[in-house]
Amino acid sequence: MPLFRFGLLFLAFVASVHAAPRSMPEFTRLVEKQGVSVVNISTTQRIKRAPFVWGEEAPNLPDDRPFNDFFRHYFGEGTPDYLDGSSLGSGFIISQDGYILTCAHVVEGASEIIVRLTDRREFSARLVGSDRRSDIALLKIDATGLPSVVIGDPAKLQVGEWVLAIGSPFGFDSSATSGIVSAKGRSLPNENYTPFIQTDVAINPGNSGGPLFNLKGEVVGVNSQIYSRTGGFMGVSFAIPIDVAMRIVQQFKNDGYVRRGWLGVSLQEVTRDLAAAYGMDRPRGALIADILPTGPAARSALRSGDIVLEYNSQSIKRSSDLPPLVGMTPPGKRVRLKVFRRNRGVQTVVLAVGELKEDPPAPPPASRESEQGGRLGLVLGELGPFQRKRQDLEYGINVKGVRAGPARNAGLRPGDVILEVDGKRVKDVPGFHRLMAHAPKGSAAVLRIRRGAVAMFLALRIDG
């Protein structure tokens, strides 16, 4: 009897060994069939030359100084204000008449876009539309009868499912890498309107804009970015779901730009302690931490402290679930929210979704005299009436530039608005300098700033 059992176990072991290879995915046919629809994208950009800095400014060389012509040629007079730069990326053909999908950062600032197909044909591409918030761009080349991809359904993707990326990492055309879906619906900093697909597929510079395929050969995502401490692949990459990308493509074709829904609220996660304090059976939903005074939510029955459980009958499990749903809602549409209100239970709120306004264009470069930045490394400017109205600001000043120094160490960025210094309002640039002058040397001043729609505090250390 023991010998019989051993025989059964041995046969089971042999069967499992022979079955293992059959369970691994087979990518060769997928690459052969779908690889022809993946393209290489190269761009030329006009990059503004950074001024040469010797200490605070370029050296003032006397006419008879040795090597005077050398320094002037390479660091001063005679050097062009703009230089030509180039970048590489990937894309894929979504229709036979020449529409190509890629990432916005691949073609950002490009003066020329060249698309190369797998058969080595090259085309000059026209930019139909680009959306930095979603990192999606649509190109058009003058060609017909092109091999196009099959669009899949990211909603059917399961965590652990095999996926394949094809692109041009470091310029190596038609490179295929595989992995699994690590997670879905990821929300990244400053990218909360896109529910990213996280994978462990090897993505490197040049892969951006390329397709992510499922085993059926359908495109389920657009490879966009990686998480890395070194600049190279570290096992965590993110793709934009193809349904999100195709909705943006349709808006590019119809309107030439992207319109997004907006509620005008700040959200935070519902922790276990907060759920218990609200009397909820488990943590779920999106907690409304703040309501902007001029947003659509302020004109509704929503209140700060409400927990959104459903948005138009779609369940909200985490706070990151809500922004993508709102962003995909056409502005002006009336939606129904089911919220949990402390001591009141479940309530229903109906409101009209507003339109998310994009950030105003970056201010023009400051003059040479105003670029010095002083001891803090800050280039500051006043708020204009348009920005005050758009961002609903009564006071504050603009951070127009940040150089090496205490401000950069504190985490300040160009585009930030400084609202307060140590609890005191900043009304203008001279007022900011007066407040900083009164800050104790060798300590840190606490700055309250606005970055986009988010307010935060930073500690700006003052050197003695």
C-alpha positions as a Markdown table, in Angstrom:
| # | Residue | x | y | z |
|---|---|---|---|---|
| 1 | Met | 0.0 | 0.0 | 0.0 |
| 2 | Pro | 2.7 | 2.5 | 0.8 |
| 3 | Leu | 4.4 | 1.7 | -2.5 |
| 4 | Phe | 1.1 | 2.3 | -4.3 |
| 5 | Arg | 0.8 | 5.7 | -2.7 |
| 6 | Phe | 4.3 | 6.6 | -3.5 |
| 7 | Gly | 3.6 | 5.7 | -7.1 |
| 8 | Leu | 0.6 | 8.0 | -7.2 |
| 9 | Leu | 2.6 | 10.8 | -5.7 |
| 10 | Phe | 5.4 | 10.3 | -8.2 |
| 11 | Leu | 3.0 | 10.4 | -11.1 |
| 12 | Ala | 1.4 | 13.6 | -9.8 |
| 13 | Phe | 4.9 | 15.2 | -9.5 |
| 14 | Val | 5.8 | 14.2 | -13.0 |
| 15 | Ala | 2.5 | 15.5 | -14.3 |
| 16 | Ser | 3.0 | 18.9 | -12.5 |
| 17 | Val | 6.5 | 19.3 | -13.9 |
| 18 | His | 5.2 | 18.7 | -17.5 |
| 19 | Ala | 2.2 | 21.0 | -16.9 |
| 20 | Ala | 4.2 | 23.9 | -15.6 |
| 21 | Pro | 5.6 | 25.1 | -19.0 |
| 22 | Arg | 2.1 | 25.0 | -20.5 |
| 23 | Ser | 0.8 | 27.5 | -17.8 |
| 24 | Met | 3.4 | 30.1 | -18.7 |
| 25 | Pro | 2.2 | 32.7 | -21.2 |
| 26 | Glu | 3.2 | 32.6 | -24.9 |
| 27 | Phe | 4.1 | 36.0 | -26.2 |
| 28 | Thr | 5.7 | 35.3 | -29.6 |
| 29 | Arg | 2.5 | 35.4 | -31.7 |
| 30 | Leu | 1.3 | 38.5 | -29.8 |
| 31 | Val | 4.5 | 40.4 | -30.6 |
| 32 | Glu | 4.6 | 39.3 | -34.2 |
| 33 | Lys | 1.0 | 40.4 | -34.8 |
| 34 | Gln | 0.7 | 43.5 | -32.7 |
| 35 | Gly | 4.3 | 44.8 | -32.8 |
| 36 | Val | 3.8 | 46.3 | -36.3 |
| 37 | Ser | 1.4 | 48.8 | -34.8 |
| 38 | Val | 4.0 | 50.2 | -32.3 |
| 39 | Val | 6.0 | 53.2 | -33.5 |
| 40 | Asn | 9.1 | 55.0 | -32.5 |
| 41 | Ile | 8.8 | 58.8 | -31.8 |
| 42 | Ser | 11.7 | 61.2 | -31.9 |
| 43 | Thr | 11.3 | 64.9 | -31.3 |
| 44 | Thr | 13.3 | 68.1 | -31.7 |
| 45 | Gln | 12.8 | 70.8 | -29.0 |
| 46 | Arg | 13.9 | 74.4 | -28.7 |
| 47 | Ile | 15.5 | 74.6 | -25.2 |
| 48 | Lys | 16.3 | 78.0 | -23.7 |
| 49 | Arg | 20.0 | 78.2 | -22.8 |
| 50 | Ala | 20.6 | 78.6 | -19.1 |
| 51 | Pro | 22.8 | 81.6 | -18.4 |
| 52 | Phe | 26.4 | 80.8 | -17.3 |
| 53 | Val | 26.8 | 81.5 | -13.6 |
| 54 | Trp | 30.1 | 82.3 | -12.0 |
| 55 | Gly | 29.2 | 83.0 | -8.4 |
| 56 | Glu | 26.2 | 85.3 | -8.9 |
| 57 | Glu | 26.7 | 86.3 | -12.5 |
| 58 | Ala | 29.0 | 85.7 | -15.5 |
| 59 | Pro | 32.5 | 87.0 | -15.2 |
| 60 | Asn | 33.1 | 90.6 | -16.3 |
| 61 | Leu | 36.3 | 90.1 | -18.2 |
| 62 | Pro | 38.5 | 93.1 | -19.2 |
| 63 | Asp | 39.3 | 93.3 | -22.9 |
| 64 | Asp | 43.0 | 92.4 | -22.5 |
| 65 | Arg | 42.3 | 89.3 | -20.2 |
| 66 | Pro | 43.9 | 86.0 | -21.5 |
| 67 | Phe | 41.3 | 83.6 | -22.9 |
| 68 | Asn | 38.8 | 86.4 | -23.1 |
| 69 | Asp | 37.5 | 85.3 | -26.5 |
| 70 | Phe | 37.1 | 81.7 | -25.2 |
| 71 | Phe | 34.9 | 82.7 | -22.3 |
| 72 | Arg | 32.8 | 85.1 | -24.3 |
| 73 | His | 32.2 | 82.5 | -27.0 |
| 74 | Tyr | 31.2 | 79.6 | -24.7 |
| 75 | Phe | 29.7 | 81.4 | -21.8 |
| 76 | Gly | 28.6 | 84.8 | -22.9 |
| 77 | Glu | 28.4 | 86.8 | -26.1 |
| 78 | Gly | 28.0 | 84.7 | -29.3 |
| 79 | Thr | 26.1 | 81.8 | -27.6 |
| 80 | Pro | 22.5 | 81.4 | -28.9 |
| 81 | Asp | 19.6 | 82.0 | -26.5 |
| 82 | Tyr | 18.1 | 78.6 | -27.6 |
| 83 | Leu | 19.6 | 75.3 | -28.3 |
| 84 | Asp | 18.2 | 72.3 | -30.2 |
| 85 | Gly | 17.4 | 69.2 | -28.0 |
| 86 | Ser | 16.0 | 65.8 | -28.8 |
| 87 | Ser | 14.1 | 63.1 | -27.1 |
| 88 | Leu | 12.8 | 59.6 | -27.8 |
| 89 | Gly | 9.6 | 57.8 | -27.0 |
| 90 | Ser | 7.0 | 55.3 | -28.2 |
| 91 | Gly | 3.5 | 55.4 | -29.5 |
| 92 | Phe | 1.0 | 53.1 | -31.2 |
| 93 | Ile | -1.4 | 53.4 | -34.2 |
| 94 | Ile | -5.1 | 53.5 | -33.1 |
| 95 | Ser | -6.6 | 53.9 | -36.6 |
| 96 | Gln | -5.6 | 52.9 | -40.1 |
| 97 | Asp | -5.8 | 56.6 | -41.3 |
| 98 | Gly | -2.8 | 57.6 | -39.2 |
| 99 | Tyr | -3.9 | 58.6 | -35.7 |
| 100 | Ile | -1.2 | 57.7 | -33.1 |
| 101 | Leu | -1.5 | 57.7 | -29.3 |
| 102 | Thr | 1.5 | 58.6 | -27.1 |
| 103 | Cys | 2.3 | 60.4 | -23.9 |
| 104 | Ala | 2.1 | 64.2 | -23.6 |
| 105 | His | 5.6 | 64.4 | -22.0 |
| 106 | Val | 7.1 | 62.6 | -25.0 |
| 107 | Val | 6.1 | 65.5 | -27.4 |
| 108 | Glu | 6.0 | 68.4 | -24.9 |
| 109 | Gly | 7.7 | 71.5 | -26.4 |
| 110 | Ala | 8.5 | 69.7 | -29.6 |
| 111 | Ser | 9.2 | 71.8 | -32.7 |
| 112 | Glu | 9.4 | 68.7 | -34.9 |
| 113 | Ile | 7.9 | 65.2 | -34.4 |
| 114 | Ile | 9.1 | 62.3 | -36.4 |
| 115 | Val | 7.3 | 58.9 | -36.4 |
| 116 | Arg | 9.1 | 55.8 | -37.6 |
| 117 | Leu | 7.2 | 52.6 | -38.3 |
| 118 | Thr | 8.6 | 49.1 | -38.0 |
| 119 | Asp | 9.0 | 48.9 | -41.8 |
| 120 | Arg | 11.4 | 51.9 | -41.5 |
| 121 | Arg | 9.1 | 54.4 | -43.1 |
| 122 | Glu | 9.3 | 57.9 | -41.5 |
| 123 | Phe | 6.6 | 60.5 | -41.3 |
| 124 | Ser | 6.4 | 64.0 | -39.9 |
| 125 | Ala | 3.6 | 64.1 | -37.4 |
| 126 | Arg | 1.1 | 66.8 | -36.5 |
| 127 | Leu | 0.1 | 67.3 | -32.9 |
| 128 | Val | -3.7 | 67.1 | -32.7 |
| 129 | Gly | -3.9 | 67.6 | -29.0 |
| 130 | Ser | -1.9 | 67.2 | -25.7 |
| 131 | Asp | -3.2 | 67.0 | -22.2 |
| 132 | Arg | -0.5 | 67.3 | -19.5 |
| 133 | Arg | -2.9 | 66.4 | -16.6 |
| 134 | Ser | -3.6 | 62.9 | -18.1 |
| 135 | Asp | -0.2 | 62.7 | -19.9 |
| 136 | Ile | -2.0 | 61.8 | -23.2 |
| 137 | Ala | -1.2 | 63.2 | -26.6 |
| 138 | Leu | -2.7 | 62.5 | -30.1 |
| 139 | Leu | -0.6 | 62.7 | -33.3 |
| 140 | Lys | -1.6 | 62.4 | -36.9 |
| 141 | Ile | 0.5 | 61.3 | -39.9 |
| 142 | Asp | -0.5 | 61.4 | -43.6 |
| 143 | Ala | -0.8 | 57.7 | -44.3 |
| 144 | Thr | -3.6 | 55.1 | -44.9 |
| 145 | Gly | -3.9 | 51.4 | -44.5 |
| 146 | Leu | -1.8 | 51.3 | -41.4 |
| 147 | Pro | -1.8 | 48.4 | -39.0 |
| 148 | Ser | -3.8 | 49.5 | -35.9 |
| 149 | Val | -4.2 | 48.0 | -32.4 |
| 150 | Val | -7.3 | 46.4 | -30.9 |
| 151 | Ile | -8.6 | 48.4 | -27.9 |
| 152 | Gly | -9.4 | 46.3 | -24.8 |
| 153 | Asp | -11.3 | 46.8 | -21.6 |
| 154 | Pro | -9.1 | 47.7 | -18.5 |
| 155 | Ala | -12.1 | 47.0 | -16.3 |
| 156 | Lys | -11.7 | 43.3 | -17.0 |
| 157 | Leu | -8.0 | 43.2 | -16.0 |
| 158 | Gln | -7.3 | 41.3 | -12.9 |
| 159 | Val | -4.4 | 41.8 | -10.4 |
| 160 | Gly | -1.9 | 39.0 | -11.2 |
| 161 | Glu | -2.8 | 38.9 | -14.9 |
| 162 | Trp | 0.1 | 38.8 | -17.4 |
| 163 | Val | 0.7 | 41.9 | -19.6 |
| 164 | Leu | 3.2 | 42.8 | -22.2 |
| 165 | Ala | 4.8 | 46.2 | -23.2 |
| 166 | Ile | 6.3 | 47.0 | -26.5 |
| 167 | Gly | 8.4 | 50.2 | -27.0 |
| 168 | Ser | 11.8 | 51.7 | -27.7 |
| 169 | Pro | 13.7 | 51.8 | -24.3 |
| 170 | Phe | 16.9 | 53.9 | -24.8 |
| 171 | Gly | 16.1 | 53.9 | -28.5 |
| 172 | Phe | 16.1 | 50.1 | -29.0 |
| 173 | Asp | 13.1 | 49.8 | -31.3 |
| 174 | Ser | 10.4 | 47.1 | -30.9 |
| 175 | Ser | 11.6 | 45.8 | -27.5 |
| 176 | Ala | 9.1 | 43.6 | -25.7 |
| 177 | Thr | 9.0 | 43.2 | -21.9 |
| 178 | Ser | 6.5 | 41.3 | -19.8 |
| 179 | Gly | 5.1 | 41.2 | -16.2 |
| 180 | Ile | 1.9 | 41.1 | -14.2 |
| 181 | Val | -0.7 | 43.6 | -13.1 |
| 182 | Ser | 0.4 | 44.6 | -9.6 |
| 183 | Ala | -2.6 | 46.8 | -8.7 |
| 184 | Lys | -5.4 | 48.9 | -10.3 |
| 185 | Gly | -6.8 | 52.3 | -9.6 |
| 186 | Arg | -3.6 | 53.8 | -8.3 |
| 187 | Ser | -3.6 | 57.5 | -7.5 |
| 188 | Leu | -0.3 | 59.3 | -7.8 |
| 189 | Pro | 0.7 | 62.7 | -6.4 |
| 190 | Asn | -0.6 | 65.5 | -8.7 |
| 191 | Glu | -2.2 | 62.8 | -10.9 |
| 192 | Asn | -5.4 | 62.1 | -9.0 |
| 193 | Tyr | -7.6 | 62.3 | -12.1 |
| 194 | Thr | -6.1 | 59.1 | -13.6 |
| 195 | Pro | -6.7 | 55.7 | -12.0 |
| 196 | Phe | -3.3 | 54.2 | -13.0 |
| 197 | Ile | -2.6 | 50.5 | -13.7 |
| 198 | Gln | 0.4 | 49.4 | -11.7 |
| 199 | Thr | 2.6 | 46.6 | -13.2 |
| 200 | Asp | 6.1 | 45.1 | -12.7 |
| 201 | Val | 6.8 | 45.3 | -16.5 |
| 202 | Ala | 10.2 | 46.7 | -17.2 |
| 203 | Ile | 9.7 | 50.3 | -18.4 |
| 204 | Asn | 12.7 | 52.5 | -19.1 |
| 205 | Pro | 13.3 | 55.9 | -20.9 |
| 206 | Gly | 11.9 | 55.5 | -24.4 |
| 207 | Asn | 9.1 | 53.2 | -23.4 |
| 208 | Ser | 6.8 | 56.1 | -22.5 |
| 209 | Gly | 3.7 | 56.3 | -24.8 |
| 210 | Gly | 3.9 | 52.7 | -25.8 |
| 211 | Pro | 1.1 | 50.2 | -25.5 |
| 212 | Leu | 0.4 | 47.7 | -22.6 |
| 213 | Phe | -1.2 | 44.5 | -24.0 |
| 214 | Asn | -3.2 | 41.8 | -22.3 |
| 215 | Leu | -2.7 | 38.2 | -23.5 |
| 216 | Lys | -5.5 | 38.6 | -26.0 |
| 217 | Gly | -3.4 | 41.1 | -27.9 |
| 218 | Glu | -5.7 | 44.0 | -26.8 |
| 219 | Val | -4.3 | 47.3 | -25.6 |
| 220 | Val | -5.3 | 47.9 | -22.0 |
| 221 | Gly | -3.0 | 50.8 | -21.1 |
| 222 | Val | -0.5 | 53.5 | -22.2 |
| 223 | Asn | 2.9 | 53.1 | -20.4 |
| 224 | Ser | 3.5 | 56.5 | -18.7 |
| 225 | Gln | 5.9 | 56.5 | -15.8 |
| 226 | Ile | 7.9 | 54.6 | -13.3 |
| 227 | Tyr | 8.7 | 54.8 | -9.6 |
| 228 | Ser | 12.4 | 55.0 | -9.2 |
| 229 | Arg | 15.1 | 56.2 | -6.8 |
| 230 | Thr | 17.8 | 55.8 | -9.4 |
| 231 | Gly | 16.2 | 57.0 | -12.7 |
| 232 | Gly | 16.0 | 53.4 | -14.0 |
| 233 | Phe | 13.4 | 50.6 | -13.6 |
| 234 | Met | 12.9 | 49.3 | -10.1 |
| 235 | Gly | 9.9 | 47.0 | -10.6 |
| 236 | Val | 7.1 | 49.6 | -10.3 |
| 237 | Ser | 5.6 | 51.1 | -13.4 |
| 238 | Phe | 2.3 | 52.8 | -14.2 |
| 239 | Ala | 0.1 | 52.8 | -17.3 |
| 240 | Ile | -2.9 | 55.0 | -18.2 |
| 241 | Pro | -6.0 | 52.9 | -18.7 |
| 242 | Ile | -6.8 | 52.8 | -22.4 |
| 243 | Asp | -10.5 | 53.7 | -21.8 |
| 244 | Val | -9.4 | 57.0 | -20.1 |
| 245 | Ala | -7.0 | 57.7 | -23.0 |
| 246 | Met | -9.6 | 57.0 | -25.7 |
| 247 | Arg | -12.1 | 59.4 | -24.0 |
| 248 | Ile | -9.4 | 62.1 | -24.2 |
| 249 | Val | -8.7 | 61.2 | -27.8 |
| 250 | Gln | -12.4 | 61.7 | -28.7 |
| 251 | Gln | -12.3 | 65.1 | -27.1 |
| 252 | Phe | -9.2 | 66.0 | -29.0 |
| 253 | Lys | -11.0 | 65.1 | -32.3 |
| 254 | Asn | -14.2 | 66.8 | -31.4 |
| 255 | Asp | -13.1 | 70.0 | -29.5 |
| 256 | Gly | -9.3 | 70.1 | -29.7 |
| 257 | Tyr | -8.9 | 70.2 | -25.9 |
| 258 | Val | -10.1 | 68.3 | -22.8 |
| 259 | Arg | -12.9 | 69.3 | -20.5 |
| 260 | Arg | -13.1 | 67.8 | -17.0 |
| 261 | Gly | -15.7 | 67.7 | -14.3 |
| 262 | Trp | -14.9 | 69.4 | -11.0 |
| 263 | Leu | -16.6 | 69.6 | -7.6 |
| 264 | Gly | -14.3 | 72.0 | -5.8 |
| 265 | Val | -13.6 | 69.9 | -2.7 |
| 266 | Ser | -10.5 | 68.6 | -0.9 |
| 267 | Leu | -10.6 | 64.9 | 0.0 |
| 268 | Gln | -8.9 | 62.6 | 2.5 |
| 269 | Glu | -9.0 | 58.9 | 3.3 |
| 270 | Val | -11.4 | 57.5 | 5.9 |
| 271 | Thr | -9.2 | 55.9 | 8.6 |
| 272 | Arg | -10.5 | 53.2 | 10.9 |
| 273 | Asp | -10.6 | 55.7 | 13.8 |
| 274 | Leu | -12.6 | 58.2 | 11.7 |
| 275 | Ala | -15.0 | 55.4 | 10.6 |
| 276 | Ala | -15.5 | 54.5 | 14.3 |
| 277 | Ala | -16.0 | 58.1 | 15.3 |
| 278 | Tyr | -18.7 | 58.4 | 12.6 |
| 279 | Gly | -20.4 | 55.2 | 13.7 |
| 280 | Met | -19.6 | 53.4 | 10.4 |
| 281 | Asp | -19.2 | 49.7 | 10.4 |
| 282 | Arg | -15.9 | 49.9 | 8.4 |
| 283 | Pro | -13.7 | 52.5 | 6.7 |
| 284 | Arg | -14.9 | 53.4 | 3.2 |
| 285 | Gly | -15.8 | 56.4 | 1.0 |
| 286 | Ala | -14.1 | 59.7 | 0.5 |
| 287 | Leu | -14.1 | 62.3 | 3.3 |
| 288 | Ile | -14.7 | 65.9 | 2.2 |
| 289 | Ala | -12.0 | 67.8 | 4.2 |
| 290 | Asp | -12.7 | 71.2 | 2.7 |
| 291 | Ile | -15.0 | 72.9 | 0.2 |
| 292 | Leu | -13.8 | 75.7 | -2.0 |
| 293 | Pro | -16.0 | 78.8 | -1.5 |
| 294 | Thr | -16.5 | 79.4 | -5.3 |
| 295 | Gly | -16.8 | 75.7 | -6.4 |
| 296 | Pro | -19.9 | 73.7 | -7.4 |
| 297 | Ala | -20.0 | 71.9 | -4.1 |
| 298 | Ala | -20.3 | 75.2 | -2.2 |
| 299 | Arg | -23.5 | 75.9 | -4.1 |
| 300 | Ser | -24.9 | 72.5 | -3.1 |
| 301 | Ala | -26.0 | 70.8 | 0.1 |
| 302 | Leu | -22.6 | 69.1 | 0.5 |
| 303 | Arg | -20.8 | 69.9 | 3.8 |
| 304 | Ser | -17.3 | 69.7 | 5.0 |
| 305 | Gly | -17.1 | 66.4 | 6.9 |
| 306 | Asp | -19.4 | 64.5 | 4.6 |
| 307 | Ile | -18.2 | 61.0 | 3.5 |
| 308 | Val | -19.1 | 60.3 | -0.1 |
| 309 | Leu | -20.2 | 56.6 | -0.4 |
| 310 | Glu | -21.6 | 56.7 | -3.9 |
| 311 | Tyr | -21.2 | 58.8 | -7.0 |
| 312 | Asn | -24.0 | 58.3 | -9.5 |
| 313 | Ser | -24.7 | 54.8 | -8.1 |
| 314 | Gln | -20.9 | 53.9 | -8.4 |
| 315 | Ser | -19.5 | 52.8 | -5.0 |
| 316 | Ile | -16.6 | 54.8 | -3.6 |
| 317 | Lys | -14.3 | 52.5 | -1.6 |
| 318 | Arg | -11.3 | 54.9 | -1.2 |
| 319 | Ser | -10.9 | 58.6 | -1.6 |
| 320 | Ser | -8.8 | 58.0 | -4.8 |
| 321 | Asp | -11.9 | 56.4 | -6.5 |
| 322 | Leu | -13.8 | 59.7 | -6.6 |
| 323 | Pro | -11.6 | 62.2 | -8.6 |
| 324 | Pro | -11.5 | 60.0 | -11.8 |
| 325 | Leu | -15.2 | 59.6 | -11.8 |
| 326 | Val | -15.8 | 63.3 | -11.4 |
| 327 | Gly | -13.1 | 64.2 | -14.0 |
| 328 | Met | -14.9 | 62.0 | -16.6 |
| 329 | Thr | -18.2 | 63.6 | -16.0 |
| 330 | Pro | -19.2 | 66.3 | -18.6 |
| 331 | Pro | -19.3 | 69.7 | -17.0 |
| 332 | Gly | -22.8 | 70.9 | -16.3 |
| 333 | Lys | -24.2 | 67.4 | -15.8 |
| 334 | Arg | -26.3 | 66.9 | -12.6 |
| 335 | Val | -25.1 | 64.0 | -10.5 |
| 336 | Arg | -26.4 | 62.2 | -7.4 |
| 337 | Leu | -24.1 | 61.6 | -4.4 |
| 338 | Lys | -24.9 | 59.4 | -1.5 |
| 339 | Val | -23.0 | 60.7 | 1.6 |
| 340 | Phe | -22.7 | 59.7 | 5.2 |
| 341 | Arg | -23.1 | 62.7 | 7.5 |
| 342 | Arg | -22.1 | 62.4 | 11.1 |
| 343 | Asn | -25.0 | 62.1 | 13.5 |
| 344 | Arg | -27.4 | 62.3 | 10.5 |
| 345 | Gly | -26.7 | 59.0 | 8.7 |
| 346 | Val | -26.9 | 58.6 | 4.9 |
| 347 | Gln | -28.0 | 61.6 | 2.9 |
| 348 | Thr | -28.6 | 62.2 | -0.8 |
| 349 | Val | -27.1 | 65.3 | -2.5 |
| 350 | Val | -27.8 | 66.3 | -6.1 |
| 351 | Leu | -25.5 | 69.0 | -7.7 |
| 352 | Ala | -24.3 | 70.2 | -11.1 |
| 353 | Val | -20.7 | 69.3 | -11.9 |
| 354 | Gly | -18.5 | 72.3 | -12.7 |
| 355 | Glu | -15.6 | 72.5 | -15.1 |
| 356 | Leu | -12.0 | 72.1 | -14.0 |
| 357 | Lys | -10.0 | 75.0 | -15.2 |
| 358 | Glu | -6.4 | 74.3 | -16.1 |
| 359 | Asp | -3.6 | 76.2 | -14.4 |
| 360 | Pro | -2.8 | 79.5 | -16.0 |
| 361 | Pro | 0.2 | 79.6 | -18.3 |
| 362 | Ala | 3.6 | 79.9 | -16.7 |
| 363 | Pro | 4.7 | 83.6 | -16.3 |
| 364 | Pro | 7.4 | 84.8 | -18.8 |
| 365 | Pro | 11.0 | 84.6 | -17.6 |
| 366 | Ala | 12.0 | 87.2 | -15.1 |
| 367 | Ser | 14.5 | 89.9 | -16.2 |
| 368 | Arg | 18.2 | 89.3 | -15.4 |
| 369 | Glu | 18.0 | 91.9 | -12.6 |
| 370 | Ser | 15.1 | 90.0 | -10.8 |
| 371 | Glu | 16.6 | 86.5 | -11.3 |
| 372 | Gln | 19.3 | 86.8 | -8.7 |
| 373 | Gly | 17.0 | 85.3 | -6.0 |
| 374 | Gly | 18.9 | 86.7 | -3.0 |
| 375 | Arg | 20.0 | 84.7 | -0.1 |
| 376 | Leu | 16.8 | 82.6 | -0.1 |
| 377 | Gly | 17.1 | 81.6 | -3.7 |
| 378 | Leu | 13.6 | 82.9 | -4.5 |
| 379 | Val | 12.3 | 84.8 | -7.5 |
| 380 | Leu | 9.0 | 86.4 | -6.5 |
| 381 | Gly | 6.2 | 88.3 | -8.2 |
| 382 | Glu | 2.8 | 89.8 | -7.4 |
| 383 | Leu | -0.5 | 88.0 | -8.0 |
| 384 | Gly | -2.4 | 89.4 | -11.0 |
| 385 | Pro | -6.2 | 89.9 | -11.0 |
| 386 | Phe | -6.7 | 87.0 | -13.2 |
| 387 | Gln | -4.9 | 84.6 | -11.0 |
| 388 | Arg | -6.6 | 86.0 | -7.8 |
| 389 | Lys | -10.0 | 85.3 | -9.3 |
| 390 | Arg | -9.1 | 82.0 | -10.9 |
| 391 | Gln | -7.6 | 80.5 | -7.7 |
| 392 | Asp | -10.0 | 82.4 | -5.3 |
| 393 | Leu | -7.1 | 84.2 | -3.5 |
| 394 | Glu | -7.4 | 87.3 | -1.4 |
| 395 | Tyr | -3.7 | 87.6 | -0.7 |
| 396 | Gly | -0.4 | 86.0 | -1.4 |
| 397 | Ile | 2.6 | 86.3 | -3.8 |
| 398 | Asn | 3.9 | 84.1 | -6.7 |
| 399 | Val | 7.0 | 82.0 | -6.6 |
| 400 | Lys | 8.3 | 82.6 | -10.1 |
| 401 | Gly | 11.6 | 80.8 | -9.7 |
| 402 | Val | 13.6 | 78.8 | -7.2 |
| 403 | Arg | 17.4 | 78.6 | -7.2 |
| 404 | Ala | 19.8 | 76.6 | -5.1 |
| 405 | Gly | 19.5 | 77.7 | -1.4 |
| 406 | Pro | 17.2 | 77.6 | 1.6 |
| 407 | Ala | 14.0 | 77.9 | -0.5 |
| 408 | Arg | 14.8 | 74.9 | -2.6 |
| 409 | Asn | 15.8 | 72.9 | 0.5 |
| 410 | Ala | 12.5 | 73.8 | 2.0 |
| 411 | Gly | 10.6 | 72.3 | -0.9 |
| 412 | Leu | 9.3 | 75.5 | -2.6 |
| 413 | Arg | 8.6 | 75.2 | -6.3 |
| 414 | Pro | 7.9 | 77.6 | -9.2 |
| 415 | Gly | 4.2 | 78.2 | -9.4 |
| 416 | Asp | 3.6 | 78.0 | -5.6 |
| 417 | Val | 1.8 | 80.9 | -3.9 |
| 418 | Ile | 3.1 | 82.0 | -0.5 |
| 419 | Leu | 0.1 | 82.9 | 1.7 |
| 420 | Glu | 1.6 | 83.3 | 5.2 |
| 421 | Val | 4.8 | 83.6 | 7.1 |
| 422 | Asp | 4.6 | 82.4 | 10.7 |
| 423 | Gly | 0.8 | 82.9 | 10.7 |
| 424 | Lys | 1.0 | 86.4 | 9.2 |
| 425 | Arg | -0.6 | 87.1 | 5.8 |
| 426 | Val | 1.7 | 88.0 | 2.9 |
| 427 | Lys | 0.1 | 90.8 | 0.9 |
| 428 | Asp | 2.9 | 91.7 | -1.5 |
| 429 | Val | 6.6 | 91.0 | -2.2 |
| 430 | Pro | 8.0 | 93.8 | 0.1 |
| 431 | Gly | 5.7 | 92.5 | 2.9 |
| 432 | Phe | 7.2 | 89.0 | 2.5 |
| 433 | His | 10.7 | 90.4 | 2.9 |
| 434 | Arg | 9.7 | 92.4 | 5.9 |
| 435 | Leu | 8.2 | 89.3 | 7.6 |
| 436 | Met | 11.3 | 87.2 | 6.8 |
| 437 | Ala | 13.6 | 90.0 | 8.2 |
| 438 | His | 11.8 | 89.6 | 11.5 |
| 439 | Ala | 12.3 | 85.8 | 11.6 |
| 440 | Pro | 14.9 | 84.7 | 14.1 |
| 441 | Lys | 18.2 | 83.8 | 12.5 |
| 442 | Gly | 19.3 | 80.2 | 12.7 |
| 443 | Ser | 15.7 | 79.0 | 13.0 |
| 444 | Ala | 12.9 | 78.1 | 10.5 |
| 445 | Ala | 10.0 | 80.3 | 9.4 |
| 446 | Val | 6.8 | 78.4 | 8.8 |
| 447 | Leu | 5.3 | 79.2 | 5.4 |
| 448 | Arg | 1.8 | 78.5 | 4.4 |
| 449 | Ile | 1.6 | 78.0 | 0.6 |
| 450 | Arg | -0.9 | 77.1 | -2.1 |
| 451 | Arg | 0.2 | 74.5 | -4.7 |
| 452 | Gly | -2.5 | 74.2 | -7.3 |
| 453 | Ala | -5.7 | 73.5 | -5.3 |
| 454 | Val | -3.8 | 72.2 | -2.2 |
| 455 | Ala | -2.7 | 74.3 | 0.8 |
| 456 | Met | 0.4 | 73.1 | 2.8 |
| 457 | Phe | 3.0 | 74.2 | 5.3 |
| 458 | Leu | 6.8 | 74.3 | 4.7 |
| 459 | Ala | 9.6 | 75.2 | 7.0 |
| 460 | Leu | 12.1 | 77.7 | 5.5 |
| 461 | Arg | 15.3 | 77.8 | 7.5 |
| 462 | Ile | 17.0 | 81.1 | 7.8 |
| 463 | Asp | 20.8 | 81.0 | 7.9 |
| 464 | Gly | 22.4 | 83.0 | 10.6 |
